[in-house]
Amino acid sequence: MDFGTWPRLFVVDVEGNGSQPPDLVEVAAIPVEHGSPVPSSARSVLLRPPHPITPFATRVHRITNQDVASAPAWEQVGPKVHAELEGVWIAAHAAHVDYGVLLRHMPTWQPAGVIDTLRLARATYPKAAGYSLDALVELTGIDLTTVPGQRHRAGFDAHATALLLLNLAAHYDTWDALTAAAVPPGMPGAPLLATPDSEEQTLW
C-alpha cells in the first residue's frame, strides 16, 4: 500500500448523552498522513448537550454532566467541525453510527467518503472471533500503551481506530482496493448502485 496516494482523511469518534437520538457530548478527529496518525494535529472537544447525560452513558464513557457544565454547545463549535470535515474522507468503527450522528448535526455536510473499519475488518479477517474495537486490537496486536486518554473517550478511540485502519490497510495493494472493501453501501464514496447497509449499531 502506497500511503502517499491517500486523500485527506480524518478518523473520527463521537460520544453521546444516551438519548435517542443521541446528543453529542464529545467529538474527536485525528488526521492520518503518510501512513501514520498525527496526534499533534488531533481535534477533540467536549460539548454541553441540550439534554442531560444519562447514568448509563456516563458508566460507558465516564463523562458526567458536571464535566460538560461549562463546555460549549454544539452551535458554538459545529461550524468549525463542519469546515474541518467538509470534503474529506472520514473513517470510524461502525462508521454509520458516527456518520449518522454527525450528519444529523450537520445536515449539509458532504464528506468525500466514509471508511468503516468494522466492515474492512470483516473483509480482511473473515474468521475472526469478534469485531469489536477491543477484539480487533487484541487480534492484530496493536499497542495502545502510548495512546493518551482512556477507552470509550472520543480521542482515545479515534486514535485506536486510526491504528487499526493502518493495520488493515497493509493487506490491500491500492487505495481503490481498500475502499472497495471498506465503504458501506449507500454512504459517500460507495458505488452509485449500492444499497444501504441495515446492520444495527448503537451509540451511548
Backbone as CSV, one residue per row, in Angstrom:
resi,resn,N_x,N_y,N_z,CA_x,CA_y,CA_z,C_x,C_y,C_z
1,MET,0.844,-1.199,0.000,0.000,0.000,0.000,0.878,1.247,0.000
2,ASP,0.658,2.114,-0.940,1.367,3.387,-1.012,0.523,4.441,-0.310
3,PHE,0.874,4.767,0.925,0.075,5.717,1.695,0.138,7.120,1.110
4,GLY,1.109,7.362,0.253,1.189,8.653,-0.397,0.054,8.916,-1.365
5,THR,-0.684,7.871,-1.746,-1.816,8.023,-2.664,-3.115,8.357,-1.932
6,TRP,-3.086,8.334,-0.611,-4.324,8.544,0.145,-4.761,10.006,0.076
7,PRO,-6.051,10.244,-0.047,-6.560,11.611,0.055,-6.559,12.066,1.512
8,ARG,-6.928,13.309,1.755,-7.011,13.829,3.117,-8.056,13.033,3.890
9,LEU,-7.668,12.527,5.079,-8.531,11.626,5.837,-8.426,11.912,7.321
10,PHE,-9.578,11.932,7.985,-9.647,12.035,9.440,-10.355,10.799,9.988
11,VAL,-9.797,10.213,11.025,-10.513,9.180,11.774,-11.294,9.886,12.872
12,VAL,-12.587,9.605,12.954,-13.453,10.331,13.880,-14.090,9.383,14.885
13,ASP,-14.459,9.946,16.012,-15.229,9.206,17.001,-16.088,10.203,17.753
14,VAL,-17.284,9.780,18.096,-18.193,10.644,18.859,-18.721,9.879,20.060
15,GLU,-19.027,10.614,21.109,-19.698,10.065,22.279,-21.002,10.817,22.483
16,GLY,-22.027,10.080,22.918,-23.352,10.670,23.055,-23.827,10.713,24.488
17,ASN,-25.006,11.315,24.672,-25.550,11.508,26.021,-26.508,10.401,26.433
18,GLY,-26.708,9.392,25.590,-27.592,8.285,25.944,-29.020,8.466,25.499
19,SER,-29.379,9.650,25.000,-30.727,9.864,24.469,-30.852,9.192,23.109
20,GLN,-32.066,9.010,22.668,-32.319,8.501,21.321,-33.283,9.441,20.621
21,PRO,-32.850,10.156,19.576,-31.497,10.126,19.025,-30.515,10.829,19.938
22,PRO,-29.240,10.460,19.857,-28.272,10.988,20.811,-27.855,12.418,20.522
23,ASP,-27.619,13.151,21.601,-26.950,14.441,21.509,-25.457,14.206,21.712
24,LEU,-24.642,14.998,21.051,-23.202,14.846,21.166,-22.689,15.415,22.481
25,VAL,-21.764,14.673,23.122,-21.068,15.195,24.292,-19.558,15.256,24.056
26,GLU,-19.072,14.572,23.026,-17.645,14.654,22.695,-17.451,14.275,21.237
27,VAL,-16.582,15.014,20.564,-16.224,14.737,19.173,-14.701,14.807,19.065
28,ALA,-14.129,13.829,18.380,-12.687,13.840,18.146,-12.411,13.465,16.705
29,ALA,-11.358,14.045,16.157,-10.908,13.719,14.801,-9.391,13.758,14.784
30,ILE,-8.784,12.688,14.263,-7.331,12.625,14.175,-6.940,12.397,12.722
31,PRO,-6.085,13.252,12.155,-5.705,13.065,10.753,-4.723,11.914,10.596
32,VAL,-4.789,11.280,9.436,-3.824,10.251,9.052,-3.047,10.795,7.864
33,GLU,-1.742,10.864,8.011,-0.888,11.396,6.954,0.325,10.488,6.761
34,HIS,0.593,10.113,5.507,1.761,9.304,5.169,1.825,8.011,5.986
35,GLY,0.659,7.417,6.220,0.609,6.125,6.884,0.714,6.165,8.391
36,SER,0.492,7.334,9.001,0.569,7.437,10.459,-0.490,8.412,10.975
37,PRO,-1.049,8.135,12.158,-1.885,9.156,12.799,-1.005,10.334,13.195
38,VAL,-1.607,11.512,13.267,-0.855,12.717,13.645,-1.496,13.283,14.914
39,PRO,-1.092,12.764,16.090,-1.725,13.211,17.338,-1.600,14.709,17.576
40,SER,-0.505,15.302,17.118,-0.313,16.736,17.359,-1.344,17.587,16.633
41,SER,-1.972,17.014,15.608,-2.998,17.739,14.852,-4.410,17.245,15.160
42,ALA,-4.538,16.392,16.166,-5.854,15.861,16.522,-6.728,16.961,17.114
43,ARG,-8.034,16.844,16.881,-9.011,17.761,17.458,-9.947,16.964,18.355
44,SER,-10.199,17.467,19.556,-11.128,16.810,20.469,-11.809,17.883,21.307
45,VAL,-13.126,17.772,21.446,-13.863,18.797,22.184,-15.023,18.161,22.941
46,LEU,-15.183,18.592,24.189,-16.361,18.239,24.968,-17.472,19.227,24.652
47,LEU,-18.709,18.731,24.698,-19.866,19.554,24.360,-20.917,19.451,25.460
48,ARG,-21.624,20.526,25.662,-22.744,20.543,26.605,-24.011,20.203,25.837
49,PRO,-24.585,19.007,26.044,-25.759,18.615,25.267,-27.018,19.327,25.756
50,PRO,-28.032,19.432,24.911,-29.277,20.085,25.336,-30.061,19.274,26.360
51,HIS,-29.762,17.977,26.441,-30.412,17.119,27.432,-29.338,16.454,28.290
52,PRO,-29.614,16.160,29.557,-28.587,15.610,30.448,-28.030,14.268,29.949
53,ILE,-26.805,13.993,30.329,-26.191,12.691,30.052,-26.825,11.662,30.978
54,THR,-27.247,10.543,30.437,-27.883,9.516,31.249,-26.835,8.782,32.090
55,PRO,-27.251,8.226,33.225,-26.299,7.466,34.049,-25.655,6.309,33.286
56,PHE,-26.419,5.655,32.418,-25.843,4.541,31.659,-24.728,5.028,30.742
57,ALA,-24.967,6.142,30.045,-23.939,6.675,29.157,-22.696,7.058,29.943
58,THR,-22.876,7.654,31.116,-21.726,8.015,31.949,-20.935,6.788,32.358
59,ARG,-21.609,5.682,32.639,-20.883,4.462,33.005,-20.025,3.962,31.854
60,VAL,-20.453,4.230,30.625,-19.685,3.772,29.457,-18.480,4.677,29.211
61,HIS,-18.720,5.982,29.038,-17.604,6.856,28.656,-17.057,7.700,29.810
62,ARG,-17.720,7.640,30.968,-17.257,8.316,32.187,-17.288,9.840,32.078
63,ILE,-18.074,10.350,31.155,-18.272,11.793,31.061,-19.534,12.138,31.842
64,THR,-19.421,13.039,32.801,-20.554,13.407,33.650,-21.149,14.738,33.212
65,ASN,-22.331,15.003,33.707,-22.955,16.301,33.434,-22.114,17.442,34.008
66,GLN,-21.426,17.195,35.120,-20.542,18.208,35.694,-19.363,18.486,34.760
67,ASP,-18.855,17.441,34.104,-17.730,17.614,33.187,-18.060,18.572,32.044
68,VAL,-19.311,18.572,31.614,-19.683,19.366,30.438,-20.482,20.617,30.800
69,ALA,-20.599,20.905,32.091,-21.434,22.028,32.520,-20.984,23.349,31.919
70,SER,-19.675,23.517,31.763,-19.162,24.768,31.207,-18.626,24.588,29.787
71,ALA,-18.894,23.438,29.176,-18.442,23.173,27.806,-19.308,23.945,26.816
72,PRO,-18.790,24.200,25.629,-19.602,24.900,24.625,-20.741,24.014,24.117
73,ALA,-21.795,24.637,23.658,-22.875,23.927,22.981,-22.459,23.639,21.543
74,TRP,-23.144,22.691,20.922,-22.822,22.344,19.544,-22.871,23.567,18.625
75,GLU,-23.820,24.442,18.855,-23.969,25.618,17.990,-22.718,26.487,17.975
76,GLN,-21.923,26.410,19.029,-20.707,27.214,19.110,-19.535,26.597,18.363
77,VAL,-19.484,25.277,18.286,-18.330,24.617,17.656,-18.693,23.923,16.353
78,GLY,-19.986,23.716,16.114,-20.417,22.984,14.931,-19.875,23.528,13.622
79,PRO,-19.923,24.854,13.405,-19.401,25.378,12.142,-17.924,25.052,11.913
80,LYS,-17.138,25.045,12.984,-15.713,24.725,12.846,-15.516,23.247,12.510
81,VAL,-16.299,22.372,13.171,-16.224,20.939,12.863,-16.640,20.701,11.418
82,HIS,-17.715,21.362,11.009,-18.208,21.227,9.635,-17.119,21.619,8.638
83,ALA,-16.481,22.754,8.877,-15.447,23.229,7.956,-14.263,22.265,7.901
84,GLU,-13.905,21.694,9.045,-12.758,20.780,9.100,-13.027,19.482,8.352
85,LEU,-14.255,18.986,8.428,-14.574,17.680,7.863,-15.259,17.754,6.494
86,GLU,-15.481,18.947,5.999,-16.141,19.086,4.699,-15.197,18.637,3.581
87,GLY,-15.690,17.747,2.731,-14.951,17.346,1.540,-13.782,16.419,1.773
88,VAL,-13.605,15.921,3.005,-12.511,14.993,3.276,-13.071,13.593,3.493
89,TRP,-12.217,12.612,3.432,-12.599,11.258,3.811,-12.596,11.148,5.325
90,ILE,-13.547,10.390,5.863,-13.534,10.068,7.283,-13.513,8.554,7.434
91,ALA,-13.040,8.119,8.582,-13.063,6.699,8.937,-13.535,6.578,10.372
92,ALA,-14.236,5.495,10.670,-14.704,5.244,12.028,-15.030,3.767,12.141
93,HIS,-15.133,3.292,13.381,-15.505,1.896,13.612,-17.020,1.840,13.789
94,ALA,-17.688,0.979,12.989,-19.148,1.040,12.870,-19.529,2.438,12.398
95,ALA,-18.994,2.798,11.234,-18.972,4.189,10.787,-20.354,4.794,10.597
96,HIS,-21.362,3.987,10.304,-22.662,4.603,10.060,-23.237,5.227,11.324
97,VAL,-22.745,4.813,12.504,-23.182,5.454,13.743,-22.615,6.872,13.818
98,ASP,-21.297,6.988,13.719,-20.657,8.301,13.803,-21.102,9.201,12.652
99,TYR,-21.133,8.642,11.446,-21.559,9.419,10.285,-22.994,9.908,10.451
100,GLY,-23.873,9.021,10.907,-25.272,9.391,11.062,-25.489,10.484,12.089
101,VAL,-24.796,10.392,13.223,-24.947,11.411,14.260,-24.378,12.746,13.787
102,LEU,-23.207,12.703,13.149,-22.621,13.946,12.652,-23.488,14.570,11.560
103,LEU,-24.040,13.742,10.691,-24.881,14.266,9.619,-26.164,14.891,10.181
104,ARG,-26.698,14.318,11.246,-27.893,14.894,11.860,-27.587,16.267,12.448
105,HIS,-26.365,16.434,12.939,-25.958,17.727,13.485,-25.484,18.693,12.397
106,MET,-25.085,18.155,11.236,-24.601,18.985,10.125,-25.300,18.543,8.841
107,PRO,-26.561,18.897,8.655,-27.355,18.354,7.551,-26.785,18.626,6.165
108,THR,-25.987,19.668,6.009,-25.438,19.990,4.684,-24.018,19.456,4.488
109,TRP,-23.514,18.716,5.471,-22.149,18.188,5.422,-22.013,17.164,4.301
110,GLN,-20.924,17.258,3.546,-20.666,16.329,2.448,-19.211,15.853,2.489
111,PRO,-18.935,14.772,3.233,-17.591,14.204,3.196,-17.333,13.555,1.845
112,ALA,-16.057,13.422,1.499,-15.713,12.770,0.229,-16.035,11.287,0.258
113,GLY,-15.905,10.673,1.422,-16.178,9.243,1.542,-16.105,8.811,2.994
114,VAL,-16.630,7.622,3.275,-16.710,7.093,4.638,-16.144,5.679,4.657
115,ILE,-15.081,5.489,5.402,-14.489,4.158,5.582,-14.951,3.598,6.922
116,ASP,-15.398,2.355,6.899,-15.831,1.672,8.110,-14.809,0.591,8.441
117,THR,-14.069,0.771,9.539,-13.073,-0.238,9.901,-13.718,-1.543,10.350
118,LEU,-14.959,-1.502,10.808,-15.670,-2.743,11.124,-15.902,-3.549,9.851
119,ARG,-16.406,-2.909,8.833,-16.640,-3.581,7.554,-15.309,-4.067,6.947
120,LEU,-14.291,-3.236,7.037,-12.990,-3.602,6.496,-12.395,-4.793,7.239
121,ALA,-12.550,-4.823,8.557,-12.026,-5.937,9.345,-12.725,-7.240,8.986
122,ARG,-14.021,-7.180,8.747,-14.739,-8.396,8.360,-14.249,-8.933,7.016
123,ALA,-13.902,-8.009,6.108,-13.373,-8.450,4.818,-11.952,-8.977,4.947
124,THR,-11.188,-8.394,5.857,-9.774,-8.740,5.999,-9.577,-9.992,6.842
125,TYR,-10.352,-10.119,7.904,-10.252,-11.258,8.824,-11.610,-11.946,8.929
126,PRO,-12.017,-12.667,7.890,-13.368,-13.238,7.877,-13.617,-14.291,8.958
127,LYS,-12.573,-14.822,9.546,-12.746,-15.858,10.566,-12.432,-15.359,11.966
128,ALA,-12.372,-14.061,12.155,-12.098,-13.510,13.485,-13.215,-13.876,14.458
129,ALA,-12.844,-14.028,15.716,-13.838,-14.409,16.729,-14.762,-13.251,17.077
130,GLY,-14.304,-12.030,16.886,-15.137,-10.862,17.190,-14.624,-9.651,16.456
131,TYR,-15.485,-8.656,16.321,-15.131,-7.480,15.525,-15.314,-6.167,16.288
132,SER,-15.406,-6.244,17.602,-15.396,-5.005,18.375,-14.011,-4.388,18.257
133,LEU,-13.903,-3.111,18.588,-12.602,-2.453,18.535,-11.613,-3.153,19.457
134,ASP,-12.055,-3.517,20.654,-11.165,-4.199,21.595,-10.702,-5.546,21.046
135,ALA,-11.632,-6.319,20.478,-11.278,-7.634,19.945,-10.293,-7.524,18.793
136,LEU,-10.465,-6.519,17.953,-9.581,-6.360,16.794,-8.206,-5.840,17.197
137,VAL,-8.154,-4.985,18.203,-6.864,-4.542,18.716,-6.087,-5.733,19.271
138,GLU,-6.786,-6.614,19.981,-6.126,-7.812,20.512,-5.700,-8.745,19.381
139,LEU,-6.568,-8.942,18.398,-6.259,-9.835,17.282,-5.029,-9.368,16.517
140,THR,-4.929,-8.079,16.276,-3.850,-7.539,15.453,-2.592,-7.211,16.250
141,GLY,-2.688,-7.250,17.574,-1.529,-6.954,18.399,-1.146,-5.483,18.422
142,ILE,-2.094,-4.610,18.151,-1.812,-3.167,18.156,-1.497,-2.710,19.573
143,ASP,-0.433,-1.938,19.728,-0.007,-1.434,21.023,-0.659,-0.069,21.281
144,LEU,-1.496,-0.005,22.307,-2.180,1.244,22.647,-1.586,1.904,23.890
145,THR,-0.458,1.397,24.372,0.079,1.896,25.637,0.499,3.363,25.560
146,THR,0.828,3.837,24.375,1.249,5.233,24.244,0.125,6.161,23.799
147,VAL,-1.071,5.601,23.611,-2.203,6.430,23.198,-2.753,7.168,24.422
148,PRO,-2.815,8.485,24.379,-3.301,9.218,25.554,-4.797,9.048,25.761
149,GLY,-5.203,9.137,27.024,-6.624,9.049,27.329,-7.036,7.659,27.746
150,GLN,-8.322,7.379,27.609,-8.866,6.100,28.043,-9.925,5.622,27.071
151,ARG,-10.140,4.311,27.072,-11.119,3.680,26.201,-12.497,4.297,26.429
152,HIS,-13.236,4.425,25.335,-14.590,4.995,25.302,-14.589,6.517,25.444
153,ARG,-13.426,7.145,25.385,-13.376,8.578,25.168,-13.037,8.795,23.704
154,ALA,-13.585,9.843,23.129,-13.530,10.015,21.683,-12.097,10.104,21.156
155,GLY,-11.235,10.835,21.850,-9.871,10.977,21.373,-9.109,9.676,21.366
156,PHE,-9.252,8.902,22.432,-8.572,7.605,22.519,-9.092,6.664,21.450
157,ASP,-10.412,6.568,21.330,-10.999,5.627,20.380,-10.685,6.002,18.934
158,ALA,-10.637,7.302,18.633,-10.277,7.713,17.278,-8.835,7.323,16.967
159,HIS,-7.929,7.509,17.919,-6.527,7.149,17.727,-6.381,5.639,17.556
160,ALA,-7.069,4.861,18.408,-7.013,3.407,18.300,-7.575,2.940,16.959
161,THR,-8.657,3.558,16.502,-9.247,3.193,15.216,-8.324,3.544,14.067
162,ALA,-7.600,4.657,14.196,-6.628,5.026,13.165,-5.535,3.957,13.044
163,LEU,-5.042,3.477,14.171,-4.021,2.423,14.149,-4.583,1.138,13.562
164,LEU,-5.842,0.828,13.870,-6.476,-0.349,13.282,-6.621,-0.188,11.782
165,LEU,-7.049,0.984,11.332,-7.193,1.229,9.900,-5.875,0.988,9.172
166,LEU,-4.792,1.481,9.709,-3.499,1.326,9.047,-3.048,-0.128,9.044
167,ASN,-3.342,-0.854,10.115,-3.031,-2.283,10.143,-3.804,-3.024,9.062
168,LEU,-5.086,-2.727,8.945,-5.916,-3.397,7.940,-5.505,-2.982,6.531
169,ALA,-5.152,-1.720,6.354,-4.796,-1.210,5.032,-3.576,-1.923,4.463
170,ALA,-2.701,-2.414,5.332,-1.494,-3.107,4.868,-1.823,-4.378,4.094
171,HIS,-3.055,-4.861,4.189,-3.476,-6.075,3.473,-3.971,-5.770,2.060
172,TYR,-3.997,-4.496,1.681,-4.541,-4.101,0.377,-3.469,-3.368,-0.422
173,ASP,-3.451,-3.609,-1.726,-2.398,-3.055,-2.573,-2.628,-1.599,-2.930
174,THR,-3.891,-1.197,-3.055,-4.190,0.151,-3.531,-5.306,0.772,-2.704
175,TRP,-5.404,2.110,-2.797,-6.498,2.832,-2.157,-7.844,2.354,-2.680
176,ASP,-7.962,2.119,-3.977,-9.231,1.669,-4.555,-9.639,0.309,-4.014
177,ALA,-8.666,-0.591,-3.860,-8.978,-1.911,-3.298,-9.427,-1.781,-1.851
178,LEU,-8.786,-0.897,-1.117,-9.159,-0.668,0.276,-10.577,-0.139,0.381
179,THR,-10.883,0.898,-0.382,-12.210,1.500,-0.269,-13.305,0.576,-0.792
180,ALA,-12.983,-0.278,-1.757,-13.975,-1.238,-2.243,-14.421,-2.171,-1.128
181,ALA,-13.508,-2.480,-0.215,-13.838,-3.364,0.903,-14.376,-2.610,2.107
182,ALA,-14.075,-1.306,2.209,-14.301,-0.597,3.464,-15.471,0.372,3.472
183,VAL,-15.950,0.804,2.310,-17.018,1.817,2.287,-18.380,1.120,2.309
184,PRO,-19.191,1.375,3.322,-20.506,0.730,3.376,-21.397,1.169,2.221
185,PRO,-22.205,0.252,1.713,-23.142,0.618,0.641,-24.042,1.781,1.053
186,GLY,-24.252,2.682,0.112,-25.136,3.807,0.366,-24.486,5.001,1.018
187,MET,-23.209,4.890,1.385,-22.510,6.011,2.011,-21.607,6.704,1.002
188,PRO,-21.207,7.945,1.289,-20.293,8.641,0.383,-19.043,7.813,0.095
189,GLY,-18.677,7.777,-1.175,-17.513,7.007,-1.589,-17.837,5.607,-2.055
190,ALA,-19.101,5.183,-1.869,-19.512,3.839,-2.280,-19.960,3.854,-3.735
191,PRO,-19.981,2.684,-4.381,-20.519,2.608,-5.742,-21.926,3.181,-5.810
192,LEU,-22.264,3.820,-6.908,-23.531,4.530,-7.031,-24.737,3.614,-6.930
193,LEU,-24.580,2.356,-7.323,-25.714,1.441,-7.335,-25.844,0.650,-6.049
194,ALA,-25.055,0.984,-5.015,-25.105,0.237,-3.766,-26.413,0.513,-3.046
195,THR,-26.774,-0.408,-2.147,-27.975,-0.262,-1.325,-27.559,-0.107,0.124
196,PRO,-28.377,0.531,0.961,-27.978,0.796,2.336,-27.702,-0.466,3.128
197,ASP,-26.736,-0.382,4.025,-26.414,-1.453,4.941,-27.363,-1.374,6.133
198,SER,-28.003,-2.486,6.491,-29.014,-2.436,7.541,-28.486,-2.896,8.900
199,GLU,-27.170,-3.127,9.008,-26.625,-3.594,10.279,-26.890,-2.566,11.365
200,GLU,-27.367,-3.033,12.501,-27.735,-2.132,13.585,-26.594,-1.959,14.568
201,GLN,-26.313,-0.717,14.932,-25.350,-0.402,15.981,-25.995,0.654,16.876
202,THR,-25.410,0.835,18.044,-25.932,1.842,18.966,-24.816,2.761,19.397
203,LEU,-25.192,3.952,19.823,-24.244,4.935,20.357,-24.701,5.341,21.739
204,TRP,-23.772,5.305,22.665,-24.132,5.707,24.032,-23.529,7.056,24.308
